[in-house]
């Protein structure tokens, strides 16, 4: 975990191979109609959904982005060219 926290994020589109727990970033956009809602998830005593969305990078790769918990199905996606960061 400490190695991951200290590592510099790399652009996913420029990587030749992937490593578990590798910090990455990607630029691109979320794909409309490619969101998954895991229903009946409870957070702090409230029912809701867990939101997962597909993100397409500028290089054409696809990521499943864990967007978190919401009290209802969120159908509006962040728009435009975006940068996402995370750990593989």
Buried (B, 14 or more C-beta within 10 A) or exposed (E): EEEEEEBEBBBBBEBEEEEEEBBBBBBBBBEEEBBEBEEEBEEEEEEBBBBBBBBBBEEEEEBEBEBEBBEEEBEEBEEEEBEBEBEE
